[in-house]
Amino acid sequence: MSSRVESYRLNSLEIPPTYWLAALRDKCPAIQILKHYDSFASTVPSGRSSVPDMSEDVYSHGHHESVVRSHALRTAADSAAYLLPHLIPGRSVLDVGSGPGSITADFAEIVSPGRVTGVDREANVIAHASELAASRGLDNLDFRTGDIYNLEYDDDTFDVVHAHQILHHLTDPVAALKEMRRVANDGGIIAVREGDYGAMNWYPEAPALRDWMDLYQKIARGNGAEPNAGRRLLNWARQAGLTDIVPSATTWVYAAEPERSRFADSWAERILHSSFAEQALERGLANQSDLERIAEGFREWGQDPDGWFVMIHAEILASVQS
Ligand SMILES: C[S@@+](CC[C@H](N)C(=O)[O-])C[C@H]1O[C@@H](n2cnc3c(N)ncnc32)[C@H](O)[C@@H]1O
C-alpha cells in the first residue's frame, strides 16, 4: 500500500476547517483531533493533496446525538460476523461510511498490526470516531473524511473494503460498490451488510410503528435512496461487476430487556429531534402532533413484555479478481 504524504502535515494550516468545527461542536479536546490528524496523514496516498468534494446525497438519519449514540453501540461481532473469519492479522482494512467507528475499532484490534482506515463524509462523526480510537489506544487505526463515490486512494490499496449500512442511503449504490472495488487489492475482499426496512417485522401490531415505517420509507425515497436495500444487495453487487459472491443474511432482534426499550426510546428520540423530524416536517409528511404520537407509541411498544422486533440484514462477501 502506498502511504507517503507530503501535504497533510500537522504543523501547517492545511488542516481543513471542518476538523476545527467538528472539534468545537463536539467539545472534544482539539489536541486529540490534532494527534489523530497526524495519524490520518500517514495513510494519505501520494499524489492526493486535498479532501475531495463530497457528494450531495442526503443522509436520511442525519447525525443527531441520538443517532450517533445508537450507532456507536455496534460491534464487529454483532454487525460483521460474516466477515470475521477473513480478518487475519496483518491485513489492511478500509471501512467506508464508518460513522462513529465502533465496528472499525474492533477491526483494528483484530487485524493488528494491519492498518485500518475509517472514512465517513461527515467531519463531526469522524471527530467522534477519532476520539474513540484514542481512548482505545489503537495506533493502527485512523479516520478521515471522504466520500464513498470518490475515495482518495489509489487502485488496489486495501485487502478488505467494508461497508455497513450505507448503501441504503445512497442515490447510486452501484457506483459506490464500483469505487469500493477499485481500491481493493487483487485477491482482496469486498464485504457489505445492508438493512431492509420493508422486511422488518414486529409484534404487537402497534399503529405507531406502522406510521413510523411509512414515514421512513417516504423520507428515504424522497432522498432518492432505497430503504429496502437488503433484498437488492446481490443484484447491486453483480451490476457493479463483482463476481465470486457469497450472499448471506443475519438479524438483529429487539425483544429482551434492556435492548427492546433502549431501541424504542432511541427511535422515539430520533423521531422527535433528529433529521427524521426535520425532513418529515419540512416536506409536510407529518406535523408535530403526528411525530409526538408516533414517538409515544414507540415508547409504549418498548415497554410491552411481548414486544418483538426483527431487522433482517443482507450481506455479501466478494473475492476480488482482476
Ligand atoms: C447508518 S450510518 C452507519 C455507520 C457505521 N457503518 C455503523 O454501522 O455503525 C451511515 C454512515 O454513512 C455515512 N455516509 C453517508 N453518505 C456517505 C458518503 N457518500 N460517503 C461516505 N460516508 C457516507 C454517514 O455520514 C453515516 O455516518
The ligand as a MOL file (V3000), in Angstrom:
LIG
                    3D

  0  0  0     0  0            999 V3000
M  V30 BEGIN CTAB
M  V30 COUNTS 27 29 0 0 0
M  V30 BEGIN ATOM
M  V30 1 C -26.1180 4.2620 9.1640 0
M  V30 2 S -24.5430 5.0120 9.3680 0 CHG=1
M  V30 3 C -23.5330 3.5650 9.5890 0
M  V30 4 C -22.2640 3.8400 10.3450 0
M  V30 5 C -21.4060 2.6170 10.6270 0
M  V30 6 N -21.0260 1.9220 9.4090 0
M  V30 7 C -22.1360 1.6990 11.5640 0
M  V30 8 O -22.7490 0.7520 11.0860 0
M  V30 9 O -22.1360 1.9760 12.7690 0 CHG=-1
M  V30 10 C -24.1040 5.5240 7.6870 0
M  V30 11 C -22.8930 6.4360 7.6500 0
M  V30 12 O -22.5770 6.6390 6.2610 0
M  V30 13 C -22.1190 7.9740 6.1210 0
M  V30 14 N -22.2690 8.3890 4.7160 0
M  V30 15 C -23.4010 8.7200 4.0630 0
M  V30 16 N -23.1380 9.0190 2.7760 0
M  V30 17 C -21.8020 8.8730 2.6170 0
M  V30 18 C -20.9210 9.0360 1.5190 0
M  V30 19 N -21.3690 9.4210 0.3050 0
M  V30 20 N -19.6050 8.7790 1.6980 0
M  V30 21 C -19.1390 8.4020 2.9180 0
M  V30 22 N -19.9230 8.2520 4.0040 0
M  V30 23 C -21.2460 8.4780 3.8600 0
M  V30 24 C -22.9720 8.7800 7.0770 0
M  V30 25 O -22.3520 10.0070 7.4070 0
M  V30 26 C -23.0980 7.8130 8.2540 0
M  V30 27 O -22.1370 8.0690 9.2500 0
M  V30 END ATOM
M  V30 BEGIN BOND
M  V30 1 1 1 2
M  V30 2 1 2 3
M  V30 3 1 2 10
M  V30 4 1 3 4
M  V30 5 1 4 5
M  V30 6 1 5 6
M  V30 7 1 5 7
M  V30 8 2 7 8
M  V30 9 1 7 9
M  V30 10 1 10 11
M  V30 11 1 11 12
M  V30 12 1 11 26
M  V30 13 1 12 13
M  V30 14 1 13 14
M  V30 15 1 13 24
M  V30 16 1 14 15
M  V30 17 1 14 23
M  V30 18 2 15 16
M  V30 19 1 16 17
M  V30 20 1 17 18
M  V30 21 2 17 23
M  V30 22 1 18 19
M  V30 23 2 18 20
M  V30 24 1 20 21
M  V30 25 2 21 22
M  V30 26 1 22 23
M  V30 27 1 24 25
M  V30 28 1 24 26
M  V30 29 1 26 27
M  V30 END BOND
M  V30 END CTAB
M  END
